[in-house]
Amino acid sequence: MKIRTMLTQYPVCNPLLPGLIAFALCLPASAAMYKWVDEDGNVHYTETKPEGDIDAEVIRPQSKADNTELERERSDRLAREKAYEEYRKEKEKEQEAIAKQEALREKNCKQSKELLEKLKSLRRFRIKDEEGNPKWASNEEHQATIDRVQQNVNEFCK
């Protein structure tokens, strides 16, 4: 039976036919694809399963659910990358702070050693009294200053 005859014979089908055709065209292609490798190592993609004893991987088109899953995985990966980048920057700041602290400790060590050598080489030196006036340090004050600087050397030069 010809379509024209069918359309005129069955008028109820008339308004439904364009809708059915549009619906059929909008359906995603759900036919499976096959991926297989020949003896030469060439990869082939076909709509029909290869003949013979060839292992073929079935490839199905992605659905919206697959795309949603891929999008979620992508956003999770981006979030992990961002968190790692923040962690890396924080660790970098910590390392910079440690390096500055170490440089300051080495500077204090060097200065304390130089001052200790200078104090040990001097027989006498001047200090300021409670009123801010200069005076000669007594032997006890001289030794106390040497002891205090020696403690600094011990602390900074570990």
C-alpha positions in Angstrom: 0.0 0.0 0.0 1.4 3.4 -1.0 1.8 6.1 1.7 -0.4 8.5 -0.2 -3.2 6.0 -0.3 -2.7 5.2 3.3 -2.8 8.9 4.3 -6.0 9.4 2.4 -7.6 6.1 3.5 -6.7 6.6 7.2 -7.2 10.3 8.0 -6.4 9.8 11.7 -2.8 9.0 10.8 -2.5 12.3 8.9 -1.7 14.6 11.9 0.4 11.9 13.7 2.8 11.1 10.9 4.9 14.3 10.9 5.2 14.0 14.7 6.3 10.4 14.5 8.9 11.2 11.8 10.2 14.1 13.8 10.4 12.0 16.9 12.2 9.2 15.1 14.8 11.7 13.7 15.4 13.2 17.2 16.2 9.8 18.8 19.8 9.4 19.5 21.6 6.8 17.6 21.9 3.9 19.9 23.6 1.5 17.6 26.8 0.1 18.9 30.1 0.8 17.4 33.0 -1.7 17.4 36.6 -0.9 17.9 39.2 -3.5 16.9 42.8 -3.7 16.0 44.0 -5.7 13.0 47.2 -7.8 12.7 49.2 -4.8 11.6 48.2 -2.8 14.7 45.8 -0.5 12.9 42.7 0.6 14.9 39.4 0.3 13.1 35.9 1.6 14.1 32.9 -0.1 12.4 29.2 -0.4 12.9 29.3 -4.1 12.4 31.1 -6.7 14.4 34.3 -7.8 12.5 34.1 -11.3 11.1 36.3 -14.1 12.4 37.9 -14.5 15.7 38.7 -10.9 16.4 38.3 -9.3 19.8 36.2 -6.1 19.3 35.4 -3.6 22.0 31.8 -2.4 22.0 31.6 1.3 22.1 28.2 2.9 23.0 27.3 6.5 22.5 27.4 8.6 25.6 24.1 9.4 27.2 23.2 12.6 29.1 23.8 10.6 32.3 27.3 9.8 31.1 27.9 13.5 30.3 26.6 14.5 33.7 29.0 12.0 35.3 31.9 13.3 33.2 31.0 16.9 34.2 30.9 15.9 37.9 34.3 14.1 37.6 35.7 17.2 35.8 34.5 19.6 38.5 35.8 17.2 41.2 39.2 17.1 39.5 39.2 20.9 39.2 38.4 21.2 42.9 41.2 18.8 43.8 43.6 20.7 41.6 42.6 24.0 43.2 43.0 22.6 46.7 46.4 21.2 45.8 47.5 24.5 44.4 46.4 26.3 47.6 48.3 23.6 49.7 51.4 24.0 47.5 51.3 27.8 47.9 50.9 27.5 51.7 53.8 25.1 51.9 55.9 27.5 49.8 55.1 30.3 52.2 56.1 28.1 55.1 59.4 27.2 53.4 60.1 30.9 52.8 59.3 31.7 56.5 61.7 28.9 57.6 64.4 30.2 55.2 64.0 33.8 56.6 64.2 32.5 60.2 67.3 30.4 59.4 69.0 33.4 57.7 68.2 35.6 60.8 69.5 32.9 63.1 72.8 32.7 61.1 73.1 36.5 61.2 72.6 36.5 65.0 75.1 33.7 65.4 77.8 35.5 63.4 77.2 38.8 65.3 77.2 37.1 68.7 80.5 35.3 67.9 82.1 38.6 66.7 81.0 40.4 69.9 82.2 37.5 72.1 85.6 37.6 70.5 85.8 41.4 70.9 84.7 41.2 74.6 87.3 38.5 75.4 90.0 40.6 73.7 89.2 43.8 75.7 90.5 44.2 79.2 88.0 46.9 80.0 85.1 48.5 78.2 82.6 51.3 78.9 79.0 50.7 79.8 76.2 53.1 80.7 75.0 53.4 84.3 71.3 53.7 85.4 71.3 57.4 84.5 72.7 56.8 81.1 76.2 58.1 81.9 79.2 56.2 80.5 81.4 54.3 83.1 84.1 51.7 83.0 82.7 48.2 83.5 83.8 46.3 86.6 85.4 42.8 86.3 82.1 41.3 87.4 80.1 43.3 84.8 82.6 42.4 82.2 82.3 38.7 83.0 78.5 38.9 83.2 78.4 40.5 79.7 80.7 37.8 78.3 78.5 35.1 79.9 75.3 36.7 78.4 76.9 36.9 74.9 78.1 33.3 75.3 74.5 32.2 76.0 73.5 34.0 72.7 76.2 32.1 70.8 75.0 28.8 72.3 71.4 29.7 71.3 71.9 31.0 67.8 74.8 28.7 66.7 73.3 25.3 67.2 
